[in-house]
């Protein structure tokens, strides 16, 4: 009999131990909880919140669930075992990141938008009543975020979406081009000015409401309003990537390459024109300098020849015999070599050489 009692006492002790251990639970700093009794909420334990969020949550509880108690902060809490259950939820920032989605802009451009968002559960009781689990919440966020993104981006042109501000956009600068480019009429963005082709600046004025930052701010605001009915607050929504569809990339790259080739052709033509002009100017300067130098050289040579002739004439007048002698030597050196033999009369141009000094006059 005593053995049966020990078994009964052991079962009772085990049951009491299970009741005691099941009566207490811990809510950490990263959690918040809702206590249910027979499936009905009786208490909400929210995390540490700023004063304005505590006041807002308290007002919502007083208006919609006045019979449910509300407390804040982590710690050790009590519940009735077996009768009451605890549902815990995250009290930290959670990330939303889904697959990219196709969006059509106002100017009929298809782009692949890859967005992400940060969100958290601000009303655990409303969250439990509306979506119950985080997986279901992410599905609702998918519908909310991408529907708002499609709606907002569909109202704007692509250039307004990819820019992060609303300042004017300048598509090019005044580029001086050659004045003899062929098929100038086929380039409507070109105009003639002063005998040269110029590329006209095109300014795209971005509205004040445009620009990626402004658009995403509105997307975040609209998403926050729609997510509030699930007890969720969306902190921000951002676009990670905005890519063209794969089937359009090659066509866009082809147009970009053609545009760059057109610009490079014009720049090369401008370079060739400038090269020809610089070469012509240099040749003109070289010819001018050469002509001036030739004139100076001829003038100097003429003056020197004149001076030399005057000196020769003066020397001839002073020593005519010596001049005839030197002239004879120069003539002989020009008509004879070392092996030549000349037979000349004693009269003539070389008479001076065979005459005795003083005889030839």
C-alpha positions in Angstrom: 0.0 0.0 0.0 2.9 2.3 0.9 4.4 1.8 -2.6 1.1 2.8 -4.3 1.1 6.0 -2.1 4.7 6.8 -3.2 3.6 6.5 -6.8 0.6 8.7 -6.3 2.7 11.3 -4.4 5.3 11.2 -7.2 2.7 11.8 -9.8 1.2 14.6 -7.8 4.7 16.2 -7.3 5.4 15.9 -11.0 2.1 17.5 -11.9 2.7 20.3 -9.5 6.2 20.8 -10.9 4.8 20.9 -14.4 2.2 23.4 -13.3 4.8 25.6 -11.6 7.2 25.5 -14.5 4.3 26.2 -17.0 3.0 29.1 -14.9 6.0 31.3 -15.6 7.4 32.5 -18.9 10.0 35.0 -19.9 9.6 37.8 -22.4 13.1 39.0 -23.6 14.1 42.4 -24.8 13.6 41.4 -28.4 10.1 40.0 -27.9 6.5 41.0 -27.2 3.7 38.7 -26.3 -0.1 38.2 -26.2 -1.6 35.9 -23.5 -4.7 34.0 -24.6 -7.2 32.3 -22.4 -9.2 29.7 -24.3 -8.3 31.5 -27.5 -9.4 34.9 -26.3 -6.7 37.6 -25.6 -6.6 38.8 -22.0 -3.2 40.6 -21.8 -0.7 42.2 -24.1 2.9 42.6 -23.2 4.6 45.1 -25.5 8.3 45.9 -25.6 9.9 49.1 -24.4 8.4 51.9 -26.5 8.7 55.7 -26.7 6.1 57.6 -24.8 4.1 58.5 -27.9 3.9 54.9 -29.1 2.8 53.8 -25.6 0.1 56.4 -25.6 -1.1 55.5 -29.1 -1.2 51.8 -28.3 -3.0 52.5 -25.0 -5.6 54.6 -26.8 -6.2 51.8 -29.4 -6.6 49.2 -26.7 -9.0 51.3 -24.7 -11.1 51.9 -27.8 -11.0 48.4 -29.4 -10.1 46.0 -26.6 -11.0 47.5 -23.3 -11.0 44.2 -21.5 -7.4 43.3 -22.4 -4.7 44.4 -20.0 -1.6 46.1 -21.3 1.9 46.2 -20.0 5.4 47.1 -21.3 8.9 45.8 -21.0 10.8 42.5 -20.8 10.8 40.2 -17.7 9.3 37.2 -15.9 5.5 36.8 -16.2 2.8 34.5 -14.9 0.0 32.6 -16.6 -2.4 29.9 -15.7 -1.0 26.6 -16.9 -3.0 24.7 -19.5 -5.7 27.3 -19.4 -3.7 30.2 -20.9 -1.3 30.2 -23.8 1.4 32.7 -24.8 2.0 33.9 -28.4 5.3 35.7 -28.8 6.3 38.1 -31.6 9.5 39.9 -32.7 10.0 43.4 -31.2 12.9 44.2 -33.5 13.2 45.7 -37.0 12.5 43.1 -39.6 13.5 43.1 -43.2 11.3 42.7 -46.3 13.1 41.6 -49.5 11.2 39.9 -52.3 12.0 39.1 -55.9 12.1 42.0 -58.4 8.9 43.0 -60.1 8.1 44.6 -63.5 7.0 48.2 -63.4 5.8 50.3 -66.4 6.6 54.1 -66.1 4.6 56.9 -67.5 6.7 57.1 -70.6 6.0 53.4 -71.2 9.4 52.1 -70.1 9.6 48.6 -68.5 11.9 48.3 -65.6 12.6 45.6 -63.1 12.3 47.1 -59.6 14.0 45.3 -56.7 12.7 46.9 -53.5 13.3 46.2 -49.8 11.7 47.6 -46.7 12.2 47.6 -42.9 9.2 47.0 -40.7 8.2 46.1 -37.2 5.2 44.9 -35.2 3.9 47.9 -33.3 0.6 46.4 -32.2 1.0 42.7 -31.3 -2.7 42.1 -30.6 -3.9 43.6 -33.9 -1.1 41.7 -35.6 -2.3 38.5 -34.1 -5.9 39.2 -35.0 -5.2 40.2 -38.7 -2.2 38.1 -39.9 -1.3 35.9 -37.0 2.2 34.9 -38.2 5.2 36.7 -39.8 5.0 34.6 -43.0 1.5 35.8 -43.6 2.6 39.4 -42.8 5.3 39.2 -45.4 2.8 38.1 -48.0 0.6 41.1 -47.1 3.6 43.4 -47.3 4.4 42.1 -50.8 0.9 43.1 -52.0 1.1 46.5 -50.3 4.6 47.6 -51.2 4.7 46.6 -54.8 1.2 47.8 -55.5 2.1 51.3 -54.1 5.4 51.2 -56.0 3.6 50.4 -59.3 1.1 53.2 -58.6 3.7 55.8 -57.8 6.3 54.9 -60.5 3.5 54.6 -63.1 2.9 58.3 -62.7 6.5 59.4 -63.4 8.9 59.2 -66.4 11.9 57.1 -66.2 14.3 60.0 -65.9 12.4 61.3 -62.9 12.7 57.9 -61.2 16.4 57.2 -61.6 17.4 60.7 -60.4 17.7 61.4 -56.7 16.8 65.1 -56.9 14.6 67.4 -58.8 17.2 69.7 -60.3 17.2 70.4 -64.0 18.9 67.8 -66.2 21.3 69.0 -68.9 21.6 66.6 -71.8 24.9 67.6 -73.2 26.7 71.0 -73.5 27.4 73.4 -76.3 29.8 71.4 -78.4 31.6 73.1 -81.3 31.6 71.0 -84.4 33.1 71.1 -87.9 31.3 73.3 -90.4 31.5 70.7 -93.2 30.0 67.6 -91.6 28.0 65.7 -94.1 24.3 65.2 -93.7 23.9 67.9 -91.2 20.2 68.2 -91.9 19.8 64.6 -90.6 20.8 65.7 -87.1 17.8 67.7 -85.8 19.6 68.5 -82.5 22.3 70.4 -84.5 22.0 74.1 -85.5 24.2 76.4 -87.4 25.8 79.3 -85.5 28.5 81.6 -86.9 29.3 79.1 -89.8 29.8 76.2 -87.4 27.5 73.4 -86.2 26.6 73.4 -82.5 24.8 70.9 -80.4 21.8 72.5 -78.7 21.5 72.0 -74.9 18.4 70.2 -73.9 17.1 70.8 -70.4 14.6 68.5 -68.8 12.9 70.3 -65.9 12.1 67.8 -63.2 8.9 68.7 -61.2 9.2 69.4 -57.5 7.3 66.2 -56.7 9.7 64.0 -58.7 13.1 62.6 -58.0 13.7 59.2 -56.5 13.9 60.5 -52.9 10.6 62.3 -53.1 8.9 59.3 -54.8 10.2 56.8 -52.2 9.1 59.1 -49.3 5.6 59.0 -50.7 5.8 55.3 -51.3 6.8 54.8 -47.6 3.9 57.0 -46.4 1.3 55.2 -48.4 2.6 51.8 -47.4 2.7 52.8 -43.8 -1.0 53.8 -43.9 -2.0 50.5 -45.5 0.1 48.4 -43.2 -1.3 50.1 -40.0 -4.4 47.9 -40.2 -2.2 44.9 -39.6 -0.5 46.3 -36.5 2.7 46.9 -38.6 4.7 50.1 -39.0 6.9 50.3 -42.1 10.0 52.4 -41.3 11.1 53.0 -44.9 11.0 51.6 -48.4 14.0 51.7 -50.7 14.8 50.5 -54.2 17.9 48.4 -54.4 18.1 48.0 -58.2 16.2 49.3 -61.1 17.2 47.3 -64.2 15.9 47.0 -67.7 14.3 43.7 -68.7 16.9 41.3 -70.1 15.2 41.3 -73.5 15.6 45.1 -73.8 19.2 45.4 -72.6 20.9 44.6 -75.9 18.7 47.0 -77.8 19.4 49.8 -75.3 23.1 49.0 -75.3 23.1 49.1 -79.1 21.5 52.6 -79.1 24.0 53.8 -76.5 26.8 52.5 -78.6 25.5 54.1 -81.7 25.1 57.4 -79.9 28.6 57.3 -78.6 29.9 56.4 -82.0 28.1 59.4 -83.5 29.6 61.7 -80.9 33.1 60.2 -81.3 32.8 60.7 -85.1 31.9 64.4 -84.6 34.7 64.9 -82.1 37.2 63.2 -84.5 35.9 65.5 -87.4 36.4 68.5 -85.1 39.9 67.3 -84.3 40.8 66.8 -87.9 39.5 70.3 -88.7 41.5 71.8 -85.9 44.6 69.8 -87.0 44.3 71.1 -90.6 43.8 74.7 -89.3 46.8 74.4 -87.0 48.9 72.8 -89.8 47.9 75.6 -92.3 48.7 78.3 -89.7 52.1 76.7 -88.9 52.9 76.4 -92.6 52.0 80.0 -93.2 54.2 81.1 -90.3 57.1 78.9 -91.6 56.8 80.3 -95.1 56.6 83.8 -93.8 59.7 83.3 -91.6 61.5 81.6 -94.4 60.7 84.4 -96.9 61.8 87.0 -94.4 65.0 85.1 -93.6 65.7 84.7 -97.4 65.2 88.4 -97.9 67.5 89.3 -95.1 70.1 86.8 -96.4 69.9 88.1 -99.9 70.3 91.7 -98.7 73.2 90.7 -96.5 74.8 88.7 -99.3 74.3 91.6 -101.8 75.8 94.1 -99.4 78.8 91.8 -98.7 79.3 91.2 -102.5 79.2 94.9 -103.1 81.7 95.6 -100.3 83.9 92.8 -101.6 83.8 94.2 -105.1 84.7 97.6 -103.8 87.6 96.2 -101.8 88.8 94.2 -104.9 88.5 97.3 -107.1 90.5 99.4 -104.6 93.1 96.6 -104.3 93.3 96.3 -108.1 93.8 100.0 -108.5 96.6 100.0 -106.0 98.5 96.8 -107.2 97.4 96.0 -110.8 100.4 93.7 -111.5 99.7 91.6 -108.4 96.1 91.3 -109.3 96.9 90.0 -112.8 99.4 87.6 -111.3 96.8 86.2 -108.8 94.2 86.0 -111.6 96.6 84.0 -113.7 97.2 81.5 -110.9 93.5 81.0 -110.3 92.9 80.5 -114.0 95.7 77.9 -114.2 94.4 76.0 -111.2 90.9 75.8 -112.7 92.0 74.5 -116.1 94.9 72.3 -115.2 95.6 69.3 -112.9 98.8 67.8 -111.7 99.4 65.7 -114.8 98.4 68.3 -117.4 101.0 69.8 -119.8 100.3 73.2 -121.3 102.1 74.7 -124.3 101.3 78.4 -124.5 102.9 81.3 -126.3 104.6 83.9 -124.3 101.9 86.4 -125.2 98.5 86.2 -123.8 96.9 85.8 -120.4 100.0 84.1 -118.9 102.5 86.6 -120.3 102.9 87.9 -116.9 104.3 84.7 -115.7 107.1 84.5 -118.3 107.9 88.2 -118.3 110.7 89.7 -116.3 109.5 91.9 -113.4 108.8 95.4 -114.6 108.5 94.5 -118.3 104.8 93.7 -118.6 102.5 96.7 -118.3 
